[in-house]
């Protein structure tokens, strides 16, 4: 019985590890940035009429179209 317990423990640990890694991959978004958002080749193609854009570093800069910060 002791030999069987010694054999079973590593298998249980490996299965639990595989489930943990697989679950983390699944819950974490299946890889960073892969297939989570529609792909656009041009930033202007994503422009929506009436939408306002701000600079991440300068939130007081507001523009009607996407692009680089003027500062």
PDB file of N, H, CA, C and O in Angstrom:
ATOM      1  N   UNK A   1       0.818  -1.182   0.000  1.00  0.00           N
ATOM      2  CA  UNK A   1       0.000   0.000   0.000  1.00  0.00           C
ATOM      3  C   UNK A   1       0.870   1.258   0.000  1.00  0.00           C
ATOM      4  O   UNK A   1       0.501   2.243  -0.640  1.00  0.00           O
ATOM      5  N   UNK A   2       1.982   1.262   0.677  1.00  0.00           N
ATOM      6  H   UNK A   2       2.282   0.462   1.197  1.00  0.00           H
ATOM      7  CA  UNK A   2       2.868   2.424   0.722  1.00  0.00           C
ATOM      8  C   UNK A   2       3.459   2.681  -0.664  1.00  0.00           C
ATOM      9  O   UNK A   2       3.594   3.837  -1.066  1.00  0.00           O
ATOM     10  N   UNK A   3       3.815   1.620  -1.407  1.00  0.00           N
ATOM     11  H   UNK A   3       3.706   0.681  -1.081  1.00  0.00           H
ATOM     12  CA  UNK A   3       4.365   1.794  -2.745  1.00  0.00           C
ATOM     13  C   UNK A   3       3.332   2.444  -3.670  1.00  0.00           C
ATOM     14  O   UNK A   3       3.687   3.291  -4.490  1.00  0.00           O
ATOM     15  N   UNK A   4       2.086   2.066  -3.549  1.00  0.00           N
ATOM     16  H   UNK A   4       1.797   1.379  -2.883  1.00  0.00           H
ATOM     17  CA  UNK A   4       1.040   2.624  -4.387  1.00  0.00           C
ATOM     18  C   UNK A   4       0.836   4.114  -4.081  1.00  0.00           C
ATOM     19  O   UNK A   4       0.621   4.905  -4.999  1.00  0.00           O
ATOM     20  N   UNK A   5       0.899   4.496  -2.827  1.00  0.00           N
ATOM     21  H   UNK A   5       1.073   3.853  -2.081  1.00  0.00           H
ATOM     22  CA  UNK A   5       0.756   5.894  -2.446  1.00  0.00           C
ATOM     23  C   UNK A   5       1.917   6.708  -3.007  1.00  0.00           C
ATOM     24  O   UNK A   5       1.710   7.834  -3.459  1.00  0.00           O
ATOM     25  N   UNK A   6       3.105   6.177  -2.990  1.00  0.00           N
ATOM     26  H   UNK A   6       3.273   5.262  -2.622  1.00  0.00           H
ATOM     27  CA  UNK A   6       4.280   6.853  -3.538  1.00  0.00           C
ATOM     28  C   UNK A   6       4.194   7.023  -5.041  1.00  0.00           C
ATOM     29  O   UNK A   6       4.757   7.972  -5.587  1.00  0.00           O
ATOM     30  N   UNK A   7       3.511   6.135  -5.711  1.00  0.00           N
ATOM     31  H   UNK A   7       3.054   5.364  -5.267  1.00  0.00           H
ATOM     32  CA  UNK A   7       3.338   6.208  -7.154  1.00  0.00           C
ATOM     33  C   UNK A   7       2.217   7.175  -7.537  1.00  0.00           C
ATOM     34  O   UNK A   7       2.301   7.863  -8.554  1.00  0.00           O
ATOM     35  N   UNK A   8       1.187   7.218  -6.728  1.00  0.00           N
ATOM     36  H   UNK A   8       1.119   6.659  -5.901  1.00  0.00           H
ATOM     37  CA  UNK A   8       0.005   8.012  -7.032  1.00  0.00           C
ATOM     38  C   UNK A   8       0.224   9.507  -6.778  1.00  0.00           C
ATOM     39  O   UNK A   8      -0.325  10.334  -7.507  1.00  0.00           O
ATOM     40  N   UNK A   9       0.992   9.861  -5.787  1.00  0.00           N
ATOM     41  H   UNK A   9       1.437   9.190  -5.195  1.00  0.00           H
ATOM     42  CA  UNK A   9       1.196  11.262  -5.429  1.00  0.00           C
ATOM     43  C   UNK A   9       1.812  12.089  -6.567  1.00  0.00           C
ATOM     44  O   UNK A   9       1.296  13.170  -6.852  1.00  0.00           O
ATOM     45  N   UNK A  10       2.871  11.647  -7.223  1.00  0.00           N
ATOM     46  H   UNK A  10       3.290  10.769  -6.992  1.00  0.00           H
ATOM     47  CA  UNK A  10       3.415  12.454  -8.331  1.00  0.00           C
ATOM     48  C   UNK A  10       2.428  12.621  -9.485  1.00  0.00           C
ATOM     49  O   UNK A  10       2.410  13.668 -10.133  1.00  0.00           O
ATOM     50  N   UNK A  11       1.615  11.613  -9.747  1.00  0.00           N
ATOM     51  H   UNK A  11       1.630  10.763  -9.221  1.00  0.00           H
ATOM     52  CA  UNK A  11       0.625  11.710 -10.815  1.00  0.00           C
ATOM     53  C   UNK A  11      -0.432  12.756 -10.453  1.00  0.00           C
ATOM     54  O   UNK A  11      -0.817  13.561 -11.301  1.00  0.00           O
ATOM     55  N   UNK A  12      -0.897  12.752  -9.219  1.00  0.00           N
ATOM     56  H   UNK A  12      -0.584  12.098  -8.530  1.00  0.00           H
ATOM     57  CA  UNK A  12      -1.892  13.730  -8.776  1.00  0.00           C
ATOM     58  C   UNK A  12      -1.314  15.140  -8.848  1.00  0.00           C
ATOM     59  O   UNK A  12      -2.006  16.071  -9.259  1.00  0.00           O
ATOM     60  N   UNK A  13      -0.075  15.303  -8.460  1.00  0.00           N
ATOM     61  H   UNK A  13       0.488  14.546  -8.126  1.00  0.00           H
ATOM     62  CA  UNK A  13       0.578  16.619  -8.504  1.00  0.00           C
ATOM     63  C   UNK A  13       0.709  17.092  -9.949  1.00  0.00           C
ATOM     64  O   UNK A  13       0.443  18.260 -10.235  1.00  0.00           O
ATOM     65  N   UNK A  14       1.111  16.214 -10.863  1.00  0.00           N
ATOM     66  H   UNK A  14       1.326  15.266 -10.631  1.00  0.00           H
ATOM     67  CA  UNK A  14       1.252  16.594 -12.269  1.00  0.00           C
ATOM     68  C   UNK A  14      -0.092  16.956 -12.898  1.00  0.00           C
ATOM     69  O   UNK A  14      -0.169  17.905 -13.678  1.00  0.00           O
ATOM     70  N   UNK A  15      -1.145  16.219 -12.573  1.00  0.00           N
ATOM     71  H   UNK A  15      -1.083  15.448 -11.939  1.00  0.00           H
ATOM     72  CA  UNK A  15      -2.473  16.519 -13.094  1.00  0.00           C
ATOM     73  C   UNK A  15      -2.950  17.879 -12.554  1.00  0.00           C
ATOM     74  O   UNK A  15      -3.485  18.692 -13.308  1.00  0.00           O
ATOM     75  N   UNK A  16      -2.758  18.119 -11.271  1.00  0.00           N
ATOM     76  H   UNK A  16      -2.323  17.459 -10.659  1.00  0.00           H
ATOM     77  CA  UNK A  16      -3.158  19.396 -10.677  1.00  0.00           C
ATOM     78  C   UNK A  16      -2.372  20.545 -11.300  1.00  0.00           C
ATOM     79  O   UNK A  16      -2.932  21.616 -11.537  1.00  0.00           O
ATOM     80  N   UNK A  17      -1.106  20.343 -11.564  1.00  0.00           N
ATOM     81  H   UNK A  17      -0.651  19.474 -11.372  1.00  0.00           H
ATOM     82  CA  UNK A  17      -0.273  21.368 -12.193  1.00  0.00           C
ATOM     83  C   UNK A  17      -0.756  21.652 -13.618  1.00  0.00           C
ATOM     84  O   UNK A  17      -0.844  22.810 -14.027  1.00  0.00           O
ATOM     85  N   UNK A  18      -1.063  20.614 -14.356  1.00  0.00           N
ATOM     86  H   UNK A  18      -0.992  19.673 -14.023  1.00  0.00           H
ATOM     87  CA  UNK A  18      -1.557  20.784 -15.725  1.00  0.00           C
ATOM     88  C   UNK A  18      -2.893  21.527 -15.732  1.00  0.00           C
ATOM     89  O   UNK A  18      -3.108  22.396 -16.576  1.00  0.00           O
ATOM     90  N   UNK A  19      -3.776  21.201 -14.818  1.00  0.00           N
ATOM     91  H   UNK A  19      -3.601  20.494 -14.132  1.00  0.00           H
ATOM     92  CA  UNK A  19      -5.064  21.891 -14.723  1.00  0.00           C
ATOM     93  C   UNK A  19      -4.845  23.360 -14.350  1.00  0.00           C
ATOM     94  O   UNK A  19      -5.512  24.240 -14.896  1.00  0.00           O
ATOM     95  N   UNK A  20      -3.936  23.628 -13.442  1.00  0.00           N
ATOM     96  H   UNK A  20      -3.395  22.913 -12.999  1.00  0.00           H
ATOM     97  CA  UNK A  20      -3.656  25.001 -13.037  1.00  0.00           C
ATOM     98  C   UNK A  20      -3.078  25.826 -14.167  1.00  0.00           C
ATOM     99  O   UNK A  20      -3.485  26.970 -14.365  1.00  0.00           O
ATOM    100  N   UNK A  21      -2.135  25.269 -14.915  1.00  0.00           N
ATOM    101  H   UNK A  21      -1.804  24.339 -14.754  1.00  0.00           H
ATOM    102  CA  UNK A  21      -1.532  25.996 -16.033  1.00  0.00           C
ATOM    103  C   UNK A  21      -2.561  26.222 -17.132  1.00  0.00           C
ATOM    104  O   UNK A  21      -2.661  27.323 -17.674  1.00  0.00           O
ATOM    105  N   UNK A  22      -3.321  25.194 -17.459  1.00  0.00           N
ATOM    106  H   UNK A  22      -3.241  24.300 -17.018  1.00  0.00           H
ATOM    107  CA  UNK A  22      -4.357  25.329 -18.487  1.00  0.00           C
ATOM    108  C   UNK A  22      -5.435  26.315 -18.082  1.00  0.00           C
ATOM    109  O   UNK A  22      -5.882  27.111 -18.907  1.00  0.00           O
ATOM    110  N   UNK A  23      -5.860  26.277 -16.833  1.00  0.00           N
ATOM    111  H   UNK A  23      -5.496  25.630 -16.163  1.00  0.00           H
ATOM    112  CA  UNK A  23      -6.867  27.213 -16.350  1.00  0.00           C
ATOM    113  C   UNK A  23      -6.370  28.640 -16.339  1.00  0.00           C
ATOM    114  O   UNK A  23      -7.116  29.560 -16.674  1.00  0.00           O
ATOM    115  N   UNK A  24      -5.118  28.837 -15.958  1.00  0.00           N
ATOM    116  H   UNK A  24      -4.512  28.089 -15.686  1.00  0.00           H
ATOM    117  CA  UNK A  24      -4.540  30.173 -15.973  1.00  0.00           C
ATOM    118  C   UNK A  24      -4.429  30.724 -17.383  1.00  0.00           C
ATOM    119  O   UNK A  24      -4.677  31.908 -17.606  1.00  0.00           O
ATOM    120  N   UNK A  25      -4.060  29.882 -18.333  1.00  0.00           N
ATOM    121  H   UNK A  25      -3.858  28.919 -18.151  1.00  0.00           H
ATOM    122  CA  UNK A  25      -3.986  30.287 -19.734  1.00  0.00           C
ATOM    123  C   UNK A  25      -5.373  30.655 -20.257  1.00  0.00           C
ATOM    124  O   UNK A  25      -5.528  31.651 -20.963  1.00  0.00           O
ATOM    125  N   UNK A  26      -6.374  29.857 -19.912  1.00  0.00           N
ATOM    126  H   UNK A  26      -6.248  29.048 -19.338  1.00  0.00           H
ATOM    127  CA  UNK A  26      -7.736  30.095 -20.376  1.00  0.00           C
ATOM    128  C   UNK A  26      -8.331  31.351 -19.741  1.00  0.00           C
ATOM    129  O   UNK A  26      -8.933  32.169 -20.436  1.00  0.00           O
ATOM    130  N   UNK A  27      -8.168  31.508 -18.431  1.00  0.00           N
ATOM    131  H   UNK A  27      -7.679  30.844 -17.866  1.00  0.00           H
ATOM    132  CA  UNK A  27      -8.708  32.677 -17.739  1.00  0.00           C
ATOM    133  C   UNK A  27      -7.926  33.945 -18.042  1.00  0.00           C
ATOM    134  O   UNK A  27      -8.466  35.049 -17.961  1.00  0.00           O
ATOM    135  N   UNK A  28      -6.671  33.789 -18.386  1.00  0.00           N
ATOM    136  H   UNK A  28      -6.232  32.892 -18.452  1.00  0.00           H
ATOM    137  CA  UNK A  28      -5.820  34.947 -18.654  1.00  0.00           C
ATOM    138  C   UNK A  28      -5.979  35.515 -20.046  1.00  0.00           C
ATOM    139  O   UNK A  28      -5.212  36.403 -20.417  1.00  0.00           O
ATOM    140  N   UNK A  29      -6.905  35.067 -20.814  1.00  0.00           N
ATOM    141  H   UNK A  29      -7.528  34.345 -20.512  1.00  0.00           H
ATOM    142  CA  UNK A  29      -7.136  35.642 -22.129  1.00  0.00           C
ATOM    143  C   UNK A  29      -6.490  34.865 -23.255  1.00  0.00           C
ATOM    144  O   UNK A  29      -6.390  35.381 -24.368  1.00  0.00           O
ATOM    145  N   UNK A  30      -6.050  33.654 -23.011  1.00  0.00           N
ATOM    146  H   UNK A  30      -6.131  33.234 -22.106  1.00  0.00           H
ATOM    147  CA  UNK A  30      -5.499  32.789 -24.053  1.00  0.00           C
ATOM    148  C   UNK A  30      -4.306  33.420 -24.761  1.00  0.00           C
ATOM    149  O   UNK A  30      -4.202  33.333 -25.985  1.00  0.00           O
ATOM    150  N   UNK A  31      -3.440  34.028 -24.043  1.00  0.00           N
ATOM    151  H   UNK A  31      -3.525  34.099 -23.049  1.00  0.00           H
ATOM    152  CA  UNK A  31      -2.265  34.649 -24.633  1.00  0.00           C
ATOM    153  C   UNK A  31      -2.469  36.145 -24.789  1.00  0.00           C
ATOM    154  O   UNK A  31      -3.549  36.587 -25.180  1.00  0.00           O
ATOM    155  N   UNK A  32      -1.474  36.902 -24.498  1.00  0.00           N
ATOM    156  H   UNK A  32      -0.596  36.542 -24.180  1.00  0.00           H
ATOM    157  CA  UNK A  32      -1.598  38.360 -24.505  1.00  0.00           C
ATOM    158  C   UNK A  32      -1.830  38.903 -25.900  1.00  0.00           C
ATOM    159  O   UNK A  32      -0.973  38.786 -26.776  1.00  0.00           O
ATOM    160  N   UNK A  33      -2.996  39.496 -26.100  1.00  0.00           N
ATOM    161  H   UNK A  33      -3.692  39.591 -25.389  1.00  0.00           H
ATOM    162  CA  UNK A  33      -3.282  40.183 -27.335  1.00  0.00           C
ATOM    163  C   UNK A  33      -3.578  39.324 -28.545  1.00  0.00           C
ATOM    164  O   UNK A  33      -3.621  39.857 -29.654  1.00  0.00           O
ATOM    165  N   UNK A  34      -3.779  38.054 -28.402  1.00  0.00           N
ATOM    166  H   UNK A  34      -3.744  37.621 -27.501  1.00  0.00           H
ATOM    167  CA  UNK A  34      -4.022  37.180 -29.546  1.00  0.00           C
ATOM    168  C   UNK A  34      -5.509  36.976 -29.746  1.00  0.00           C
ATOM    169  O   UNK A  34      -6.141  36.235 -28.993  1.00  0.00           O
ATOM    170  N   UNK A  35      -6.071  37.619 -30.746  1.00  0.00           N
ATOM    171  H   UNK A  35      -5.558  38.221 -31.358  1.00  0.00           H
ATOM    172  CA  UNK A  35      -7.457  37.389 -31.123  1.00  0.00           C
ATOM    173  C   UNK A  35      -8.486  38.004 -30.199  1.00  0.00           C
ATOM    174  O   UNK A  35      -9.663  37.657 -30.289  1.00  0.00           O
ATOM    175  N   UNK A  36      -8.096  38.892 -29.327  1.00  0.00           N
ATOM    176  H   UNK A  36      -7.139  39.174 -29.254  1.00  0.00           H
ATOM    177  CA  UNK A  36      -9.056  39.485 -28.403  1.00  0.00           C
ATOM    178  C   UNK A  36      -9.809  40.657 -29.003  1.00  0.00           C
ATOM    179  O   UNK A  36     -10.912  40.969 -28.553  1.00  0.00           O
ATOM    180  N   UNK A  37      -9.243  41.317 -30.008  1.00  0.00           N
ATOM    181  H   UNK A  37      -8.347  41.064 -30.374  1.00  0.00           H
ATOM    182  CA  UNK A  37      -9.874  42.492 -30.601  1.00  0.00           C
ATOM    183  C   UNK A  37      -9.766  42.396 -32.118  1.00  0.00           C
ATOM    184  O   UNK A  37      -8.837  41.774 -32.634  1.00  0.00           O
ATOM    185  N   UNK A  38     -10.688  42.996 -32.821  1.00  0.00           N
ATOM    186  H   UNK A  38     -11.442  43.501 -32.401  1.00  0.00           H
ATOM    187  CA  UNK A  38     -10.582  42.974 -34.280  1.00  0.00           C
ATOM    188  C   UNK A  38      -9.353  43.739 -34.745  1.00  0.00           C
ATOM    189  O   UNK A  38      -8.989  44.763 -34.166  1.00  0.00           O
ATOM    190  N   UNK A  39      -8.727  43.240 -35.781  1.00  0.00           N
ATOM    191  H   UNK A  39      -9.023  42.408 -36.251  1.00  0.00           H
ATOM    192  CA  UNK A  39      -7.493  43.828 -36.292  1.00  0.00           C
ATOM    193  C   UNK A  39      -7.810  44.911 -37.314  1.00  0.00           C
ATOM    194  O   UNK A  39      -8.613  44.703 -38.223  1.00  0.00           O
ATOM    195  N   UNK A  40      -7.180  46.055 -37.159  1.00  0.00           N
ATOM    196  H   UNK A  40      -6.527  46.224 -36.420  1.00  0.00           H
ATOM    197  CA  UNK A  40      -7.303  47.107 -38.169  1.00  0.00           C
ATOM    198  C   UNK A  40      -5.906  47.481 -38.615  1.00  0.00           C
ATOM    199  O   UNK A  40      -5.006  47.633 -37.789  1.00  0.00           O
ATOM    200  N   UNK A  41      -5.718  47.630 -39.917  1.00  0.00           N
ATOM    201  H   UNK A  41      -6.449  47.506 -40.589  1.00  0.00           H
ATOM    202  CA  UNK A  41      -4.415  47.986 -40.463  1.00  0.00           C
ATOM    203  C   UNK A  41      -4.121  49.470 -40.315  1.00  0.00           C
ATOM    204  O   UNK A  41      -2.959  49.874 -40.267  1.00  0.00           O
ATOM    205  N   UNK A  42      -5.167  50.281 -40.242  1.00  0.00           N
ATOM    206  H   UNK A  42      -6.111  49.953 -40.281  1.00  0.00           H
ATOM    207  CA  UNK A  42      -5.001  51.713 -40.209  1.00  0.00           C
ATOM    208  C   UNK A  42      -5.751  52.282 -39.009  1.00  0.00           C
ATOM    209  O   UNK A  42      -6.905  51.926 -38.772  1.00  0.00           O
ATOM    210  N   UNK A  43      -5.109  53.150 -38.263  1.00  0.00           N
ATOM    211  H   UNK A  43      -4.171  53.438 -38.455  1.00  0.00           H
ATOM    212  CA  UNK A  43      -5.761  53.740 -37.093  1.00  0.00           C
ATOM    213  C   UNK A  43      -6.949  54.593 -37.499  1.00  0.00           C
ATOM    214  O   UNK A  43      -7.911  54.706 -36.739  1.00  0.00           O
ATOM    215  N   UNK A  44      -6.906  55.200 -38.683  1.00  0.00           N
ATOM    216  H   UNK A  44      -6.124  55.108 -39.301  1.00  0.00           H
ATOM    217  CA  UNK A  44      -8.015  56.031 -39.139  1.00  0.00           C
ATOM    218  C   UNK A  44      -9.250  55.184 -39.438  1.00  0.00           C
ATOM    219  O   UNK A  44     -10.369  55.693 -39.384  1.00  0.00           O
ATOM    220  N   UNK A  45      -9.067  53.903 -39.753  1.00  0.00           N
ATOM    221  H   UNK A  45      -8.157  53.489 -39.797  1.00  0.00           H
ATOM    222  CA  UNK A  45     -10.202  53.023 -40.029  1.00  0.00           C
ATOM    223  C   UNK A  45     -11.038  52.792 -38.778  1.00  0.00           C
ATOM    224  O   UNK A  45     -12.218  52.457 -38.875  1.00  0.00           O
ATOM    225  N   UNK A  46     -10.445  52.964 -37.618  1.00  0.00           N
ATOM    226  H   UNK A  46      -9.486  53.236 -37.539  1.00  0.00           H
ATOM    227  CA  UNK A  46     -11.149  52.748 -36.358  1.00  0.00           C
ATOM    228  C   UNK A  46     -11.872  54.010 -35.879  1.00  0.00           C
ATOM    229  O   UNK A  46     -12.518  53.994 -34.831  1.00  0.00           O
ATOM    230  N   UNK A  47     -11.766  55.086 -36.632  1.00  0.00           N
ATOM    231  H   UNK A  47     -11.241  55.099 -37.483  1.00  0.00           H
ATOM    232  CA  UNK A  47     -12.372  56.367 -36.245  1.00  0.00           C
ATOM    233  C   UNK A  47     -13.895  56.263 -36.269  1.00  0.00           C
ATOM    234  O   UNK A  47     -14.480  55.789 -37.243  1.00  0.00           O
ATOM    235  N   UNK A  48     -14.520  56.704 -35.201  1.00  0.00           N
ATOM    236  H   UNK A  48     -14.045  57.089 -34.410  1.00  0.00           H
ATOM    237  CA  UNK A  48     -15.978  56.713 -35.088  1.00  0.00           C
ATOM    238  C   UNK A  48     -16.425  58.167 -35.003  1.00  0.00           C
ATOM    239  O   UNK A  48     -15.872  58.952 -34.231  1.00  0.00           O
ATOM    240  N   UNK A  49     -17.420  58.516 -35.794  1.00  0.00           N
ATOM    241  H   UNK A  49     -17.869  57.879 -36.420  1.00  0.00           H
ATOM    242  CA  UNK A  49     -17.916  59.901 -35.821  1.00  0.00           C
ATOM    243  C   UNK A  49     -18.444  60.317 -34.450  1.00  0.00           C
ATOM    244  O   UNK A  49     -19.216  59.585 -33.831  1.00  0.00           O
ATOM    245  N   UNK A  50     -18.030  61.486 -33.977  1.00  0.00           N
ATOM    246  H   UNK A  50     -17.403  62.081 -34.480  1.00  0.00           H
ATOM    247  CA  UNK A  50     -18.497  62.007 -32.704  1.00  0.00           C
ATOM    248  C   UNK A  50     -17.690  61.529 -31.505  1.00  0.00           C
ATOM    249  O   UNK A  50     -17.938  61.977 -30.385  1.00  0.00           O
ATOM    250  N   UNK A  51     -16.747  60.645 -31.705  1.00  0.00           N
ATOM    251  H   UNK A  51     -16.546  60.280 -32.615  1.00  0.00           H
ATOM    252  CA  UNK A  51     -15.931  60.124 -30.602  1.00  0.00           C
ATOM    253  C   UNK A  51     -14.769  61.080 -30.342  1.00  0.00           C
ATOM    254  O   UNK A  51     -14.216  61.662 -31.275  1.00  0.00           O
ATOM    255  N   UNK A  52     -14.407  61.238 -29.083  1.00  0.00           N
ATOM    256  H   UNK A  52     -14.857  60.765 -28.325  1.00  0.00           H
ATOM    257  CA  UNK A  52     -13.308  62.119 -28.689  1.00  0.00           C
ATOM    258  C   UNK A  52     -12.115  61.262 -28.273  1.00  0.00           C
ATOM    259  O   UNK A  52     -12.281  60.203 -27.668  1.00  0.00           O
ATOM    260  N   UNK A  53     -10.926  61.724 -28.600  1.00  0.00           N
ATOM    261  H   UNK A  53     -10.791  62.584 -29.093  1.00  0.00           H
ATOM    262  CA  UNK A  53      -9.691  61.025 -28.281  1.00  0.00           C
ATOM    263  C   UNK A  53      -8.828  61.905 -27.393  1.00  0.00           C
ATOM    264  O   UNK A  53      -8.751  63.117 -27.593  1.00  0.00           O
ATOM    265  N   UNK A  54      -8.180  61.290 -26.413  1.00  0.00           N
ATOM    266  H   UNK A  54      -8.243  60.305 -26.251  1.00  0.00           H
ATOM    267  CA  UNK A  54      -7.282  62.022 -25.522  1.00  0.00           C
ATOM    268  C   UNK A  54      -5.909  61.383 -25.541  1.00  0.00           C
ATOM    269  O   UNK A  54      -5.757  60.212 -25.889  1.00  0.00           O
ATOM    270  N   UNK A  55      -4.920  62.160 -25.166  1.00  0.00           N
ATOM    271  H   UNK A  55      -5.043  63.111 -24.883  1.00  0.00           H
ATOM    272  CA  UNK A  55      -3.552  61.658 -25.035  1.00  0.00           C
ATOM    273  C   UNK A  55      -3.416  61.008 -23.661  1.00  0.00           C
ATOM    274  O   UNK A  55      -3.870  61.563 -22.660  1.00  0.00           O
ATOM    275  N   UNK A  56      -2.800  59.847 -23.615  1.00  0.00           N
ATOM    276  H   UNK A  56      -2.432  59.397 -24.428  1.00  0.00           H
ATOM    277  CA  UNK A  56      -2.621  59.151 -22.339  1.00  0.00           C
ATOM    278  C   UNK A  56      -1.714  59.887 -21.367  1.00  0.00           C
ATOM    279  O   UNK A  56      -1.895  59.798 -20.153  1.00  0.00           O
ATOM    280  N   UNK A  57      -0.733  60.619 -21.904  1.00  0.00           N
ATOM    281  H   UNK A  57      -0.586  60.691 -22.890  1.00  0.00           H
ATOM    282  CA  UNK A  57       0.188  61.368 -21.054  1.00  0.00           C
ATOM    283  C   UNK A  57      -0.335  62.765 -20.725  1.00  0.00           C
ATOM    284  O   UNK A  57       0.030  63.345 -19.703  1.00  0.00           O
ATOM    285  N   UNK A  58      -1.193  63.302 -21.597  1.00  0.00           N
ATOM    286  H   UNK A  58      -1.489  62.830 -22.428  1.00  0.00           H
ATOM    287  CA  UNK A  58      -1.717  64.655 -21.428  1.00  0.00           C
ATOM    288  C   UNK A  58      -3.236  64.623 -21.588  1.00  0.00           C
ATOM    289  O   UNK A  58      -3.740  64.933 -22.667  1.00  0.00           O
ATOM    290  N   UNK A  59      -3.964  64.264 -20.558  1.00  0.00           N
ATOM    291  H   UNK A  59      -3.555  64.013 -19.681  1.00  0.00           H
ATOM    292  CA  UNK A  59      -5.414  64.093 -20.687  1.00  0.00           C
ATOM    293  C   UNK A  59      -6.173  65.373 -21.028  1.00  0.00           C
ATOM    294  O   UNK A  59      -7.350  65.308 -21.383  1.00  0.00           O
ATOM    295  N   UNK A  60      -5.533  66.520 -20.930  1.00  0.00           N
ATOM    296  H   UNK A  60      -4.577  66.573 -20.642  1.00  0.00           H
ATOM    297  CA  UNK A  60      -6.198  67.765 -21.288  1.00  0.00           C
ATOM    298  C   UNK A  60      -6.186  67.991 -22.804  1.00  0.00           C
ATOM    299  O   UNK A  60      -6.874  68.887 -23.293  1.00  0.00           O
ATOM    300  N   UNK A  61      -5.412  67.191 -23.558  1.00  0.00           N
ATOM    301  H   UNK A  61      -4.852  66.463 -23.160  1.00  0.00           H
ATOM    302  CA  UNK A  61      -5.392  67.260 -25.022  1.00  0.00           C
ATOM    303  C   UNK A  61      -6.544  66.403 -25.535  1.00  0.00           C
ATOM    304  O   UNK A  61      -6.555  65.190 -25.323  1.00  0.00           O
ATOM    305  N   UNK A  62      -7.507  67.020 -26.205  1.00  0.00           N
ATOM    306  H   UNK A  62      -7.497  68.005 -26.377  1.00  0.00           H
ATOM    307  CA  UNK A  62      -8.681  66.322 -26.728  1.00  0.00           C
ATOM    308  C   UNK A  62      -8.738  66.557 -28.233  1.00  0.00           C
ATOM    309  O   UNK A  62      -8.596  67.688 -28.696  1.00  0.00           O
ATOM    310  N   UNK A  63      -8.947  65.483 -28.995  1.00  0.00           N
ATOM    311  H   UNK A  63      -9.063  64.563 -28.619  1.00  0.00           H
ATOM    312  CA  UNK A  63      -8.993  65.572 -30.444  1.00  0.00           C
ATOM    313  C   UNK A  63     -10.211  64.827 -30.975  1.00  0.00           C
ATOM    314  O   UNK A  63     -10.747  63.934 -30.318  1.00  0.00           O
ATOM    315  N   UNK A  64     -10.641  65.211 -32.180  1.00  0.00           N
ATOM    316  H   UNK A  64     -10.206  65.937 -32.714  1.00  0.00           H
ATOM    317  CA  UNK A  64     -11.762  64.531 -32.824  1.00  0.00           C
ATOM    318  C   UNK A  64     -11.313  63.316 -33.633  1.00  0.00           C
ATOM    319  O   UNK A  64     -12.148  62.512 -34.050  1.00  0.00           O
ATOM    320  N   UNK A  65     -10.011  63.171 -33.859  1.00  0.00           N
ATOM    321  H   UNK A  65      -9.333  63.823 -33.520  1.00  0.00           H
ATOM    322  CA  UNK A  65      -9.519  62.045 -34.640  1.00  0.00           C
ATOM    323  C   UNK A  65      -8.335  61.392 -33.924  1.00  0.00           C
ATOM    324  O   UNK A  65      -7.626  62.060 -33.172  1.00  0.00           O
ATOM    325  N   UNK A  66      -8.115  60.101 -34.149  1.00  0.00           N
ATOM    326  H   UNK A  66      -8.690  59.558 -34.760  1.00  0.00           H
ATOM    327  CA  UNK A  66      -6.974  59.434 -33.524  1.00  0.00           C
ATOM    328  C   UNK A  66      -5.674  59.897 -34.166  1.00  0.00           C
ATOM    329  O   UNK A  66      -5.663  60.357 -35.307  1.00  0.00           O
ATOM    330  N   UNK A  67      -4.599  59.774 -33.434  1.00  0.00           N
ATOM    331  H   UNK A  67      -4.609  59.400 -32.506  1.00  0.00           H
ATOM    332  CA  UNK A  67      -3.292  60.171 -33.975  1.00  0.00           C
ATOM    333  C   UNK A  67      -2.307  60.441 -32.859  1.00  0.00           C
ATOM    334  O   UNK A  67      -2.559  60.131 -31.695  1.00  0.00           O
ATOM    335  N   UNK A  68      -1.193  61.017 -33.229  1.00  0.00           N
ATOM    336  H   UNK A  68      -0.988  61.269 -34.175  1.00  0.00           H
ATOM    337  CA  UNK A  68      -0.138  61.335 -32.264  1.00  0.00           C
ATOM    338  C   UNK A  68      -0.482  62.592 -31.472  1.00  0.00           C
ATOM    339  O   UNK A  68      -1.207  63.470 -31.940  1.00  0.00           O
ATOM    340  N   UNK A  69       0.057  62.649 -30.271  1.00  0.00           N
ATOM    341  H   UNK A  69       0.646  61.936 -29.891  1.00  0.00           H
ATOM    342  CA  UNK A  69      -0.132  63.830 -29.424  1.00  0.00           C
ATOM    343  C   UNK A  69       0.635  64.994 -30.022  1.00  0.00           C
ATOM    344  O   UNK A  69       1.782  64.820 -30.434  1.00  0.00           O
ATOM    345  N   UNK A  70       0.034  66.181 -30.083  1.00  0.00           N
ATOM    346  H   UNK A  70      -0.898  66.322 -29.749  1.00  0.00           H
ATOM    347  CA  UNK A  70       0.724  67.330 -30.683  1.00  0.00           C
ATOM    348  C   UNK A  70       1.846  67.884 -29.802  1.00  0.00           C
ATOM    349  O   UNK A  70       2.635  68.707 -30.266  1.00  0.00           O
ATOM    350  N   UNK A  71       1.930  67.467 -28.585  1.00  0.00           N
ATOM    351  H   UNK A  71       1.289  66.798 -28.207  1.00  0.00           H
ATOM    352  CA  UNK A  71       2.985  67.995 -27.684  1.00  0.00           C
ATOM    353  C   UNK A  71       4.253  67.203 -27.874  1.00  0.00           C
ATOM    354  O   UNK A  71       5.258  67.479 -27.219  1.00  0.00           O
TER     355      UNK A  71
END
